[in-house]
Amino acid sequence: MGRSKLFGWKRSVAQESGSQLVETALVLPIFLVVIFAIAQYGLIFASYITLRHASAVGARQAIITVSNNTNLIASAAKGAVGPLLDSNLVGVTVTTNATVNGSVATTVRLSYPISLIIPYVVPPFTGGATRTRTITATTIIQ
């Protein structure tokens, strides 16, 4: 009598072994998309922090530069994006404006096109599967 229960138990385990494969096949793609999305957002945030730091370096260069040389400010900002970002792809815009109280405000704006691993996990989700997004960082000094 004990042997028939043992065989019945083994047969039910053998019948259920295929369900684990089906469950894995259903869950694995969702799990991988979540893992790649976490990695993608980590790269975006690291790139933004680097770009933000480079914008601050450019603003500091604008403070210590007497003649407000835009080429010197742009080269200082581009030099601060390495090694994470490619300095050849960084767009630098330096503008100088007079404020209401008579002081001069200098704006250093950097933009960088970041390539995406999975284009569907980064908003906006409409407009097709573009492989790049542009991130920007702006620092204003007086």
TAGIZI-V347572 format. One record per backbone hydrogen bond with DSSP energy under -1.0 kcal/mol. NH is the residue of the N-H (numbers start at 1). CO is the residue of the C=O. Records with the same first field share a line. If there is no record, write none. Layout:
NH->CO / CO
This chain:
5->1
6->2
7->3
8->4
9->5
10->6
11->7
12->8
13->9
14->10
15->11
16->12
22->18
23->19
24->20
25->21
26->22
27->23
28->24
31->27
32->28
33->29
34->30
35->31
36->32
37->33
38->34
39->35
40->36
41->37
42->38
43->39
44->40
45->41
46->42
47->43
48->44
49->45
50->46
51->47
52->48
53->49
54->50
55->51
56->52
57->53
58->54
59->55
60->56
61->57
62->58
63->59
64->60
65->61
73->69
74->70
75->71
76->72
77->73
78->74
79->75
81->78
85->81
89->86
91->111
93->109
95->107
97->105
99->103
102->99
105->97
106->141
107->95
108->139
109->93
110->137
111->91
112->135
114->133
116->131
121->118
130->128
133->114
135->112
137->110
139->108
141->106
